[in-house]
């Protein structure tokens, strides 16, 4: 893979990860909302949720761009990096705790992505 392909893959996965953090922030913001009526569903569409959906839309477009120039079997393992990025972003932006098992799993995932991306 070229440096451009790798950078585009990493940017795509990072954007997906940011979207996940924004979804969690939306969920936290809506923790007290009662969704028993249809009018309550409008409250779901907060600016944070709209930003999260925009991140996902942009990352989808980027993913299609990645797949135009990269074989799927080389690109797809990089998606697993979201399992590495999201816990660390959740620690910084949501205040969630990271356990040692999460770190160990992240190391295993990193090794797997490296091994699978070797030409």
Backbone atoms as SQL, in Angstrom:
CREATE TABLE atoms (id INTEGER PRIMARY KEY, chain TEXT, resi INTEGER, resn TEXT, atom TEXT, x REAL, y REAL, z REAL);
INSERT INTO atoms VALUES
  (1, 'A', 1, 'UNK', 'N', 0.838, -1.189, 0.000),
  (2, 'A', 1, 'UNK', 'CA', 0.000, 0.000, 0.000),
  (3, 'A', 1, 'UNK', 'C', 0.878, 1.246, 0.000),
  (4, 'A', 2, 'UNK', 'N', 0.352, 2.275, -0.610),
  (5, 'A', 2, 'UNK', 'CA', 1.087, 3.537, -0.643),
  (6, 'A', 2, 'UNK', 'C', 0.850, 4.307, 0.650),
  (7, 'A', 3, 'UNK', 'N', 1.672, 5.311, 0.859),
  (8, 'A', 3, 'UNK', 'CA', 1.506, 6.172, 2.033),
  (9, 'A', 3, 'UNK', 'C', 0.144, 6.866, 1.978),
  (10, 'A', 4, 'UNK', 'N', -0.264, 7.290, 0.784),
  (11, 'A', 4, 'UNK', 'CA', -1.577, 7.942, 0.640),
  (12, 'A', 4, 'UNK', 'C', -2.704, 7.007, 1.052),
  (13, 'A', 5, 'UNK', 'N', -2.653, 5.756, 0.614),
  (14, 'A', 5, 'UNK', 'CA', -3.694, 4.788, 0.972),
  (15, 'A', 5, 'UNK', 'C', -3.752, 4.611, 2.494),
  (16, 'A', 6, 'UNK', 'N', -2.602, 4.471, 3.118),
  (17, 'A', 6, 'UNK', 'CA', -2.563, 4.275, 4.567),
  (18, 'A', 6, 'UNK', 'C', -3.103, 5.505, 5.295),
  (19, 'A', 7, 'UNK', 'N', -2.702, 6.693, 4.847),
  (20, 'A', 7, 'UNK', 'CA', -3.190, 7.921, 5.492),
  (21, 'A', 7, 'UNK', 'C', -4.701, 8.078, 5.319),
  (22, 'A', 8, 'UNK', 'N', -5.209, 7.746, 4.133),
  (23, 'A', 8, 'UNK', 'CA', -6.650, 7.824, 3.906),
  (24, 'A', 8, 'UNK', 'C', -7.397, 6.807, 4.768),
  (25, 'A', 9, 'UNK', 'N', -6.843, 5.613, 4.882),
  (26, 'A', 9, 'UNK', 'CA', -7.439, 4.597, 5.759),
  (27, 'A', 9, 'UNK', 'C', -7.461, 5.063, 7.215),
  (28, 'A', 10, 'UNK', 'N', -6.350, 5.588, 7.680),
  (29, 'A', 10, 'UNK', 'CA', -6.276, 6.049, 9.070),
  (30, 'A', 10, 'UNK', 'C', -7.232, 7.219, 9.324),
  (31, 'A', 11, 'UNK', 'N', -7.331, 8.131, 8.366),
  (32, 'A', 11, 'UNK', 'CA', -8.256, 9.258, 8.516),
  (33, 'A', 11, 'UNK', 'C', -9.703, 8.766, 8.562),
  (34, 'A', 12, 'UNK', 'N', -10.012, 7.784, 7.738),
  (35, 'A', 12, 'UNK', 'CA', -11.366, 7.218, 7.715),
  (36, 'A', 12, 'UNK', 'C', -11.711, 6.572, 9.055),
  (37, 'A', 13, 'UNK', 'N', -10.799, 5.763, 9.563),
  (38, 'A', 13, 'UNK', 'CA', -11.042, 5.079, 10.842),
  (39, 'A', 13, 'UNK', 'C', -11.101, 6.085, 11.990),
  (40, 'A', 14, 'UNK', 'N', -10.265, 7.102, 11.947),
  (41, 'A', 14, 'UNK', 'CA', -10.302, 8.130, 12.992),
  (42, 'A', 14, 'UNK', 'C', -11.640, 8.859, 12.974),
  (43, 'A', 15, 'UNK', 'N', -12.153, 9.165, 11.793),
  (44, 'A', 15, 'UNK', 'CA', -13.445, 9.849, 11.688),
  (45, 'A', 15, 'UNK', 'C', -14.586, 8.965, 12.196),
  (46, 'A', 16, 'UNK', 'N', -14.525, 7.675, 11.909),
  (47, 'A', 16, 'UNK', 'CA', -15.520, 6.738, 12.449),
  (48, 'A', 16, 'UNK', 'C', -15.442, 6.739, 13.982),
  (49, 'A', 17, 'UNK', 'N', -14.241, 6.757, 14.510),
  (50, 'A', 17, 'UNK', 'CA', -14.045, 6.750, 15.961),
  (51, 'A', 17, 'UNK', 'C', -14.581, 8.024, 16.599),
  (52, 'A', 18, 'UNK', 'N', -14.338, 9.154, 15.968),
  (53, 'A', 18, 'UNK', 'CA', -14.878, 10.423, 16.472),
  (54, 'A', 18, 'UNK', 'C', -16.404, 10.367, 16.471),
  (55, 'A', 19, 'UNK', 'N', -16.965, 9.802, 15.422),
  (56, 'A', 19, 'UNK', 'CA', -18.426, 9.641, 15.362),
  (57, 'A', 19, 'UNK', 'C', -18.947, 8.835, 16.535),
  (58, 'A', 20, 'UNK', 'N', -18.243, 7.777, 16.910),
  (59, 'A', 20, 'UNK', 'CA', -18.669, 6.967, 18.050),
  (60, 'A', 20, 'UNK', 'C', -18.655, 7.772, 19.353),
  (61, 'A', 21, 'UNK', 'N', -17.644, 8.592, 19.531),
  (62, 'A', 21, 'UNK', 'CA', -17.575, 9.432, 20.732),
  (63, 'A', 21, 'UNK', 'C', -18.734, 10.420, 20.736),
  (64, 'A', 22, 'UNK', 'N', -19.039, 10.980, 19.583),
  (65, 'A', 22, 'UNK', 'CA', -20.162, 11.915, 19.494),
  (66, 'A', 22, 'UNK', 'C', -21.494, 11.214, 19.755),
  (67, 'A', 23, 'UNK', 'N', -21.638, 9.961, 19.300),
  (68, 'A', 23, 'UNK', 'CA', -22.850, 9.190, 19.622),
  (69, 'A', 23, 'UNK', 'C', -22.971, 8.990, 21.133),
  (70, 'A', 24, 'UNK', 'N', -21.863, 8.675, 21.782),
  (71, 'A', 24, 'UNK', 'CA', -21.876, 8.488, 23.236),
  (72, 'A', 24, 'UNK', 'C', -22.218, 9.792, 23.937),
  (73, 'A', 25, 'UNK', 'N', -21.676, 10.902, 23.472),
  (74, 'A', 25, 'UNK', 'CA', -21.995, 12.195, 24.063),
  (75, 'A', 25, 'UNK', 'C', -23.480, 12.519, 23.892),
  (76, 'A', 26, 'UNK', 'N', -24.033, 12.152, 22.746),
  (77, 'A', 26, 'UNK', 'CA', -25.471, 12.329, 22.510),
  (78, 'A', 26, 'UNK', 'C', -26.275, 11.484, 23.490),
  (79, 'A', 27, 'UNK', 'N', -25.876, 10.240, 23.658),
  (80, 'A', 27, 'UNK', 'CA', -26.581, 9.346, 24.589),
  (81, 'A', 27, 'UNK', 'C', -26.535, 9.900, 26.006),
  (82, 'A', 28, 'UNK', 'N', -25.376, 10.420, 26.412),
  (83, 'A', 28, 'UNK', 'CA', -25.257, 11.009, 27.748),
  (84, 'A', 28, 'UNK', 'C', -26.154, 12.232, 27.894),
  (85, 'A', 29, 'UNK', 'N', -26.219, 13.019, 26.847),
  (86, 'A', 29, 'UNK', 'CA', -27.046, 14.233, 26.853),
  (87, 'A', 29, 'UNK', 'C', -28.533, 13.901, 26.948),
  (88, 'A', 30, 'UNK', 'N', -28.919, 12.752, 26.420),
  (89, 'A', 30, 'UNK', 'CA', -30.330, 12.367, 26.383),
  (90, 'A', 30, 'UNK', 'C', -30.716, 11.410, 27.509),
  (91, 'A', 31, 'UNK', 'N', -29.853, 11.260, 28.500),
  (92, 'A', 31, 'UNK', 'CA', -30.100, 10.254, 29.535),
  (93, 'A', 31, 'UNK', 'C', -31.398, 10.481, 30.300),
  (94, 'A', 32, 'UNK', 'N', -31.865, 11.707, 30.427),
  (95, 'A', 32, 'UNK', 'CA', -33.089, 11.959, 31.176),
  (96, 'A', 32, 'UNK', 'C', -34.331, 12.112, 30.328),
  (97, 'A', 33, 'UNK', 'N', -34.214, 11.907, 29.027),
  (98, 'A', 33, 'UNK', 'CA', -35.349, 12.109, 28.118),
  (99, 'A', 33, 'UNK', 'C', -36.228, 10.871, 28.100),
  (100, 'A', 34, 'UNK', 'N', -37.531, 11.085, 28.241),
  (101, 'A', 34, 'UNK', 'CA', -38.510, 9.994, 28.171),
  (102, 'A', 34, 'UNK', 'C', -38.987, 9.874, 26.731),
  (103, 'A', 35, 'UNK', 'N', -38.743, 8.735, 26.120),
  (104, 'A', 35, 'UNK', 'CA', -39.074, 8.544, 24.717),
  (105, 'A', 35, 'UNK', 'C', -40.410, 7.834, 24.506),
  (106, 'A', 36, 'UNK', 'N', -41.327, 7.988, 25.447),
  (107, 'A', 36, 'UNK', 'CA', -42.613, 7.296, 25.326),
  (108, 'A', 36, 'UNK', 'C', -43.545, 7.977, 24.333),
  (109, 'A', 37, 'UNK', 'N', -43.269, 9.219, 23.948),
  (110, 'A', 37, 'UNK', 'CA', -44.133, 9.887, 22.974),
  (111, 'A', 37, 'UNK', 'C', -43.331, 10.230, 21.723),
  (112, 'A', 38, 'UNK', 'N', -44.028, 10.335, 20.614),
  (113, 'A', 38, 'UNK', 'CA', -43.375, 10.625, 19.342),
  (114, 'A', 38, 'UNK', 'C', -42.699, 11.993, 19.354),
  (115, 'A', 39, 'UNK', 'N', -43.284, 12.949, 20.079),
  (116, 'A', 39, 'UNK', 'CA', -42.689, 14.290, 20.114),
  (117, 'A', 39, 'UNK', 'C', -41.333, 14.281, 20.816),
  (118, 'A', 40, 'UNK', 'N', -41.101, 13.313, 21.671),
  (119, 'A', 40, 'UNK', 'CA', -39.808, 13.215, 22.348),
  (120, 'A', 40, 'UNK', 'C', -38.691, 12.803, 21.406),
  (121, 'A', 41, 'UNK', 'N', -39.046, 12.130, 20.325),
  (122, 'A', 41, 'UNK', 'CA', -38.030, 11.683, 19.380),
  (123, 'A', 41, 'UNK', 'C', -37.309, 12.857, 18.710),
  (124, 'A', 42, 'UNK', 'N', -37.978, 13.987, 18.625),
  (125, 'A', 42, 'UNK', 'CA', -37.361, 15.173, 18.036),
  (126, 'A', 42, 'UNK', 'C', -36.157, 15.607, 18.867),
  (127, 'A', 43, 'UNK', 'N', -36.195, 15.356, 20.166),
  (128, 'A', 43, 'UNK', 'CA', -35.104, 15.742, 21.055),
  (129, 'A', 43, 'UNK', 'C', -33.819, 14.984, 20.755),
  (130, 'A', 44, 'UNK', 'N', -33.922, 13.880, 20.050),
  (131, 'A', 44, 'UNK', 'CA', -32.748, 13.082, 19.712),
  (132, 'A', 44, 'UNK', 'C', -31.823, 13.855, 18.773),
  (133, 'A', 45, 'UNK', 'N', -32.403, 14.659, 17.917),
  (134, 'A', 45, 'UNK', 'CA', -31.628, 15.348, 16.889),
  (135, 'A', 45, 'UNK', 'C', -30.959, 16.598, 17.444),
  (136, 'A', 46, 'UNK', 'N', -29.965, 16.348, 18.275),
  (137, 'A', 46, 'UNK', 'CA', -29.176, 17.423, 18.867),
  (138, 'A', 46, 'UNK', 'C', -28.050, 17.799, 17.901),
  (139, 'A', 47, 'UNK', 'N', -27.438, 18.941, 18.094),
  (140, 'A', 47, 'UNK', 'CA', -26.297, 19.296, 17.241),
  (141, 'A', 47, 'UNK', 'C', -25.172, 18.260, 17.298),
  (142, 'A', 48, 'UNK', 'N', -24.956, 17.669, 18.463),
  (143, 'A', 48, 'UNK', 'CA', -23.899, 16.651, 18.576),
  (144, 'A', 48, 'UNK', 'C', -24.235, 15.428, 17.729),
  (145, 'A', 49, 'UNK', 'N', -25.494, 15.007, 17.746),
  (146, 'A', 49, 'UNK', 'CA', -25.897, 13.865, 16.931),
  (147, 'A', 49, 'UNK', 'C', -25.747, 14.184, 15.449),
  (148, 'A', 50, 'UNK', 'N', -26.141, 15.370, 15.060),
  (149, 'A', 50, 'UNK', 'CA', -26.007, 15.742, 13.655),
  (150, 'A', 50, 'UNK', 'C', -24.536, 15.767, 13.231),
  (151, 'A', 51, 'UNK', 'N', -23.674, 16.199, 14.128),
  (152, 'A', 51, 'UNK', 'CA', -22.239, 16.168, 13.848),
  (153, 'A', 51, 'UNK', 'C', -21.741, 14.722, 13.732),
  (154, 'A', 52, 'UNK', 'N', -22.223, 13.855, 14.620),
  (155, 'A', 52, 'UNK', 'CA', -21.848, 12.436, 14.560),
  (156, 'A', 52, 'UNK', 'C', -22.283, 11.816, 13.233),
  (157, 'A', 53, 'UNK', 'N', -23.502, 12.099, 12.822),
  (158, 'A', 53, 'UNK', 'CA', -23.994, 11.567, 11.555),
  (159, 'A', 53, 'UNK', 'C', -23.200, 12.124, 10.378),
  (160, 'A', 54, 'UNK', 'N', -22.791, 13.376, 10.477),
  (161, 'A', 54, 'UNK', 'CA', -21.954, 13.977, 9.428),
  (162, 'A', 54, 'UNK', 'C', -20.595, 13.285, 9.362),
  (163, 'A', 55, 'UNK', 'N', -20.031, 12.976, 10.524),
  (164, 'A', 55, 'UNK', 'CA', -18.760, 12.234, 10.554),
  (165, 'A', 55, 'UNK', 'C', -18.923, 10.893, 9.865),
  (166, 'A', 56, 'UNK', 'N', -20.021, 10.213, 10.140),
  (167, 'A', 56, 'UNK', 'CA', -20.251, 8.916, 9.518),
  (168, 'A', 56, 'UNK', 'C', -20.464, 9.039, 8.014),
  (169, 'A', 57, 'UNK', 'N', -21.182, 10.072, 7.585),
  (170, 'A', 57, 'UNK', 'CA', -21.405, 10.272, 6.150),
  (171, 'A', 57, 'UNK', 'C', -20.076, 10.538, 5.440),
  (172, 'A', 58, 'UNK', 'N', -19.264, 11.410, 6.022),
  (173, 'A', 58, 'UNK', 'CA', -17.971, 11.723, 5.424),
  (174, 'A', 58, 'UNK', 'C', -17.048, 10.501, 5.429),
  (175, 'A', 59, 'UNK', 'N', -17.053, 9.755, 6.535),
  (176, 'A', 59, 'UNK', 'CA', -16.194, 8.564, 6.594),
  (177, 'A', 59, 'UNK', 'C', -16.657, 7.512, 5.591),
  (178, 'A', 60, 'UNK', 'N', -17.949, 7.435, 5.329),
  (179, 'A', 60, 'UNK', 'CA', -18.456, 6.498, 4.323),
  (180, 'A', 60, 'UNK', 'C', -17.957, 6.889, 2.935),
  (181, 'A', 61, 'UNK', 'N', -18.005, 8.172, 2.638),
  (182, 'A', 61, 'UNK', 'CA', -17.498, 8.646, 1.347),
  (183, 'A', 61, 'UNK', 'C', -15.998, 8.374, 1.236),
  (184, 'A', 62, 'UNK', 'N', -15.278, 8.601, 2.320),
  (185, 'A', 62, 'UNK', 'CA', -13.837, 8.337, 2.322),
  (186, 'A', 62, 'UNK', 'C', -13.565, 6.846, 2.143),
  (187, 'A', 63, 'UNK', 'N', -14.372, 6.006, 2.794),
  (188, 'A', 63, 'UNK', 'CA', -14.205, 4.554, 2.687),
  (189, 'A', 63, 'UNK', 'C', -14.383, 4.097, 1.239),
  (190, 'A', 64, 'UNK', 'N', -15.359, 4.660, 0.563),
  (191, 'A', 64, 'UNK', 'CA', -15.568, 4.325, -0.847),
  (192, 'A', 64, 'UNK', 'C', -14.339, 4.737, -1.656),
  (193, 'A', 65, 'UNK', 'N', -13.777, 5.896, -1.324),
  (194, 'A', 65, 'UNK', 'CA', -12.545, 6.329, -1.978),
  (195, 'A', 65, 'UNK', 'C', -11.395, 5.372, -1.716),
  (196, 'A', 66, 'UNK', 'N', -11.294, 4.907, -0.491),
  (197, 'A', 66, 'UNK', 'CA', -10.261, 3.923, -0.139),
  (198, 'A', 66, 'UNK', 'C', -10.433, 2.661, -0.975),
  (199, 'A', 67, 'UNK', 'N', -11.669, 2.178, -1.066),
  (200, 'A', 67, 'UNK', 'CA', -11.912, 0.916, -1.768),
  (201, 'A', 67, 'UNK', 'C', -11.712, 1.025, -3.277),
  (202, 'A', 68, 'UNK', 'N', -11.748, 2.241, -3.803),
  (203, 'A', 68, 'UNK', 'CA', -11.470, 2.429, -5.230),
  (204, 'A', 68, 'UNK', 'C', -10.007, 2.135, -5.540),
  (205, 'A', 69, 'UNK', 'N', -9.120, 2.343, -4.548),
  (206, 'A', 69, 'UNK', 'CA', -7.679, 2.235, -4.807),
  (207, 'A', 69, 'UNK', 'C', -6.984, 1.152, -3.975),
  (208, 'A', 70, 'UNK', 'N', -7.746, 0.469, -3.126),
  (209, 'A', 70, 'UNK', 'CA', -7.143, -0.512, -2.226),
  (210, 'A', 70, 'UNK', 'C', -7.988, -1.787, -2.223),
  (211, 'A', 71, 'UNK', 'N', -7.362, -2.945, -2.314),
  (212, 'A', 71, 'UNK', 'CA', -8.134, -4.194, -2.198),
  (213, 'A', 71, 'UNK', 'C', -8.804, -4.274, -0.821),
  (214, 'A', 72, 'UNK', 'N', -10.017, -4.770, -0.791),
  (215, 'A', 72, 'UNK', 'CA', -10.776, -4.869, 0.450),
  (216, 'A', 72, 'UNK', 'C', -10.037, -5.693, 1.497),
  (217, 'A', 73, 'UNK', 'N', -9.380, -6.768, 1.064),
  (218, 'A', 73, 'UNK', 'CA', -8.690, -7.626, 2.040),
  (219, 'A', 73, 'UNK', 'C', -7.485, -6.932, 2.665),
  (220, 'A', 74, 'UNK', 'N', -6.996, -5.853, 2.073),
  (221, 'A', 74, 'UNK', 'CA', -5.915, -5.062, 2.666),
  (222, 'A', 74, 'UNK', 'C', -6.474, -3.900, 3.489),
  (223, 'A', 75, 'UNK', 'N', -7.587, -3.338, 3.051),
  (224, 'A', 75, 'UNK', 'CA', -8.153, -2.162, 3.716),
  (225, 'A', 75, 'UNK', 'C', -8.940, -2.524, 4.975),
  (226, 'A', 76, 'UNK', 'N', -9.713, -3.589, 4.916),
  (227, 'A', 76, 'UNK', 'CA', -10.661, -3.872, 5.997),
  (228, 'A', 76, 'UNK', 'C', -10.015, -4.102, 7.362),
  (229, 'A', 77, 'UNK', 'N', -8.863, -4.746, 7.460),
  (230, 'A', 77, 'UNK', 'CA', -8.262, -4.896, 8.798),
  (231, 'A', 77, 'UNK', 'C', -8.024, -3.565, 9.523),
  (232, 'A', 78, 'UNK', 'N', -7.836, -2.493, 8.772),
  (233, 'A', 78, 'UNK', 'CA', -7.619, -1.190, 9.394),
  (234, 'A', 78, 'UNK', 'C', -8.845, -0.712, 10.174),
  (235, 'A', 79, 'UNK', 'N', -10.025, -1.195, 9.802),
  (236, 'A', 79, 'UNK', 'CA', -11.243, -0.812, 10.524),
  (237, 'A', 79, 'UNK', 'C', -11.148, -1.231, 11.988),
  (238, 'A', 80, 'UNK', 'N', -10.418, -2.300, 12.255),
  (239, 'A', 80, 'UNK', 'CA', -10.243, -2.771, 13.635),
  (240, 'A', 80, 'UNK', 'C', -9.531, -1.741, 14.498),
  (241, 'A', 81, 'UNK', 'N', -8.827, -0.805, 13.882),
  (242, 'A', 81, 'UNK', 'CA', -8.155, 0.231, 14.662),
  (243, 'A', 81, 'UNK', 'C', -9.143, 1.103, 15.434),
  (244, 'A', 82, 'UNK', 'N', -10.395, 1.107, 15.019),
  (245, 'A', 82, 'UNK', 'CA', -11.416, 1.837, 15.784),
  (246, 'A', 82, 'UNK', 'C', -11.525, 1.255, 17.196),
  (247, 'A', 83, 'UNK', 'N', -11.287, -0.045, 17.345),
  (248, 'A', 83, 'UNK', 'CA', -11.317, -0.672, 18.673),
  (249, 'A', 83, 'UNK', 'C', -10.136, -0.229, 19.530),
  (250, 'A', 84, 'UNK', 'N', -9.133, 0.340, 18.907),
  (251, 'A', 84, 'UNK', 'CA', -7.989, 0.897, 19.627),
  (252, 'A', 84, 'UNK', 'C', -8.228, 2.372, 19.931),
  (253, 'A', 85, 'UNK', 'N', -8.728, 3.100, 18.950),
  (254, 'A', 85, 'UNK', 'CA', -8.889, 4.553, 19.065),
  (255, 'A', 85, 'UNK', 'C', -10.034, 4.945, 19.991),
  (256, 'A', 86, 'UNK', 'N', -11.185, 4.287, 19.851),
  (257, 'A', 86, 'UNK', 'CA', -12.380, 4.685, 20.602),
  (258, 'A', 86, 'UNK', 'C', -12.175, 4.652, 22.117),
  (259, 'A', 87, 'UNK', 'N', -11.599, 3.614, 22.694),
  (260, 'A', 87, 'UNK', 'CA', -11.424, 3.636, 24.153),
  (261, 'A', 87, 'UNK', 'C', -10.570, 4.810, 24.647),
  (262, 'A', 88, 'UNK', 'N', -9.545, 5.146, 23.891),
  (263, 'A', 88, 'UNK', 'CA', -8.691, 6.252, 24.321),
  (264, 'A', 88, 'UNK', 'C', -9.396, 7.596, 24.154),
  (265, 'A', 89, 'UNK', 'N', -10.154, 7.757, 23.074),
  (266, 'A', 89, 'UNK', 'CA', -10.939, 8.982, 22.920),
  (267, 'A', 89, 'UNK', 'C', -12.032, 9.066, 23.978),
  (268, 'A', 90, 'UNK', 'N', -12.612, 7.921, 24.337),
  (269, 'A', 90, 'UNK', 'CA', -13.668, 7.931, 25.354),
  (270, 'A', 90, 'UNK', 'C', -13.101, 8.313, 26.717),
  (271, 'A', 91, 'UNK', 'N', -11.864, 7.964, 26.952),
  (272, 'A', 91, 'UNK', 'CA', -11.210, 8.377, 28.205),
  (273, 'A', 91, 'UNK', 'C', -11.045, 9.892, 28.239),
  (274, 'A', 92, 'UNK', 'N', -10.593, 10.461, 27.137),
  (275, 'A', 92, 'UNK', 'CA', -10.310, 11.893, 27.076),
  (276, 'A', 92, 'UNK', 'C', -11.588, 12.730, 27.054),
  (277, 'A', 93, 'UNK', 'N', -12.566, 12.334, 26.243),
  (278, 'A', 93, 'UNK', 'CA', -13.732, 13.181, 26.010),
  (279, 'A', 93, 'UNK', 'C', -14.969, 12.813, 26.811),
  (280, 'A', 94, 'UNK', 'N', -15.043, 11.583, 27.297),
  (281, 'A', 94, 'UNK', 'CA', -16.226, 11.146, 28.037),
  (282, 'A', 94, 'UNK', 'C', -15.875, 10.770, 29.477),
  (283, 'A', 95, 'UNK', 'N', -14.587, 10.608, 29.746),
  (284, 'A', 95, 'UNK', 'CA', -14.150, 10.284, 31.097),
  (285, 'A', 95, 'UNK', 'C', -14.300, 8.827, 31.473),
  (286, 'A', 96, 'UNK', 'N', -14.399, 7.949, 30.478),
  (287, 'A', 96, 'UNK', 'CA', -14.532, 6.528, 30.776),
  (288, 'A', 96, 'UNK', 'C', -13.182, 5.938, 31.174),
  (289, 'A', 97, 'UNK', 'N', -13.227, 4.924, 31.997),
  (290, 'A', 97, 'UNK', 'CA', -12.026, 4.258, 32.496),
  (291, 'A', 97, 'UNK', 'C', -11.518, 3.255, 31.467),
  (292, 'A', 98, 'UNK', 'N', -10.203, 3.170, 31.330),
  (293, 'A', 98, 'UNK', 'CA', -9.587, 2.167, 30.456),
  (294, 'A', 98, 'UNK', 'C', -8.945, 1.105, 31.334),
  (295, 'A', 99, 'UNK', 'N', -9.375, -0.134, 31.149),
  (296, 'A', 99, 'UNK', 'CA', -8.806, -1.250, 31.914),
  (297, 'A', 99, 'UNK', 'C', -7.585, -1.796, 31.198),
  (298, 'A', 100, 'UNK', 'N', -6.786, -2.527, 31.933),
  (299, 'A', 100, 'UNK', 'CA', -5.576, -3.110, 31.354),
  (300, 'A', 100, 'UNK', 'C', -5.924, -4.086, 30.240),
  (301, 'A', 101, 'UNK', 'N', -7.088, -4.726, 30.344),
  (302, 'A', 101, 'UNK', 'CA', -7.490, -5.678, 29.315),
  (303, 'A', 101, 'UNK', 'C', -7.776, -4.964, 27.987),
  (304, 'A', 102, 'UNK', 'N', -8.266, -3.743, 28.070),
  (305, 'A', 102, 'UNK', 'CA', -8.496, -2.950, 26.861),
  (306, 'A', 102, 'UNK', 'C', -7.165, -2.619, 26.197),
  (307, 'A', 103, 'UNK', 'N', -6.189, -2.273, 27.004),
  (308, 'A', 103, 'UNK', 'CA', -4.859, -1.962, 26.470),
  (309, 'A', 103, 'UNK', 'C', -4.236, -3.211, 25.849),
  (310, 'A', 104, 'UNK', 'N', -4.360, -4.347, 26.528),
  (311, 'A', 104, 'UNK', 'CA', -3.823, -5.600, 25.989),
  (312, 'A', 104, 'UNK', 'C', -4.504, -5.950, 24.668),
  (313, 'A', 105, 'UNK', 'N', -5.811, -5.794, 24.621),
  (314, 'A', 105, 'UNK', 'CA', -6.541, -6.055, 23.376),
  (315, 'A', 105, 'UNK', 'C', -6.118, -5.120, 22.265),
  (316, 'A', 106, 'UNK', 'N', -5.870, -3.847, 22.608),
  (317, 'A', 106, 'UNK', 'CA', -5.421, -2.872, 21.612),
  (318, 'A', 106, 'UNK', 'C', -4.073, -3.276, 21.024),
  (319, 'A', 107, 'UNK', 'N', -3.185, -3.760, 21.865),
  (320, 'A', 107, 'UNK', 'CA', -1.869, -4.196, 21.383),
  (321, 'A', 107, 'UNK', 'C', -2.033, -5.372, 20.427),
  (322, 'A', 108, 'UNK', 'N', -2.888, -6.315, 20.775),
  (323, 'A', 108, 'UNK', 'CA', -3.122, -7.480, 19.913),
  (324, 'A', 108, 'UNK', 'C', -3.712, -7.033, 18.573),
  (325, 'A', 109, 'UNK', 'N', -4.653, -6.104, 18.623),
  (326, 'A', 109, 'UNK', 'CA', -5.255, -5.583, 17.388),
  (327, 'A', 109, 'UNK', 'C', -4.202, -4.893, 16.523),
  (328, 'A', 110, 'UNK', 'N', -3.364, -4.072, 17.144),
  (329, 'A', 110, 'UNK', 'CA', -2.306, -3.387, 16.393),
  (330, 'A', 110, 'UNK', 'C', -1.387, -4.390, 15.694),
  (331, 'A', 111, 'UNK', 'N', -1.029, -5.436, 16.407),
  (332, 'A', 111, 'UNK', 'CA', -0.173, -6.468, 15.810),
  (333, 'A', 111, 'UNK', 'C', -0.906, -7.129, 14.639),
  (334, 'A', 112, 'UNK', 'N', -2.180, -7.427, 14.820),
  (335, 'A', 112, 'UNK', 'CA', -2.973, -8.049, 13.751),
  (336, 'A', 112, 'UNK', 'C', -3.071, -7.177, 12.518),
  (337, 'A', 113, 'UNK', 'N', -3.277, -5.884, 12.711),
  (338, 'A', 113, 'UNK', 'CA', -3.364, -4.978, 11.564),
  (339, 'A', 113, 'UNK', 'C', -2.004, -4.898, 10.858),
  (340, 'A', 114, 'UNK', 'N', -0.940, -4.842, 11.627),
  (341, 'A', 114, 'UNK', 'CA', 0.399, -4.805, 11.028),
  (342, 'A', 114, 'UNK', 'C', 0.675, -6.068, 10.230),
  (343, 'A', 115, 'UNK', 'N', 0.372, -7.220, 10.809),
  (344, 'A', 115, 'UNK', 'CA', 0.625, -8.492, 10.127),
  (345, 'A', 115, 'UNK', 'C', -0.223, -8.587, 8.849),
  (346, 'A', 116, 'UNK', 'N', -1.477, -8.201, 8.928),
  (347, 'A', 116, 'UNK', 'CA', -2.360, -8.328, 7.761),
  (348, 'A', 116, 'UNK', 'C', -2.049, -7.322, 6.666),
  (349, 'A', 117, 'UNK', 'N', -1.348, -6.251, 6.992),
  (350, 'A', 117, 'UNK', 'CA', -1.057, -5.249, 5.966),
  (351, 'A', 117, 'UNK', 'C', 0.300, -5.440, 5.304),
  (352, 'A', 118, 'UNK', 'N', 1.042, -6.449, 5.743),
  (353, 'A', 118, 'UNK', 'CA', 2.336, -6.730, 5.109),
  (354, 'A', 118, 'UNK', 'C', 2.072, -7.279, 3.710),
  (355, 'A', 119, 'UNK', 'N', 2.782, -6.740, 2.756),
  (356, 'A', 119, 'UNK', 'CA', 2.574, -7.175, 1.362),
  (357, 'A', 119, 'UNK', 'C', 3.060, -8.542, 1.154);
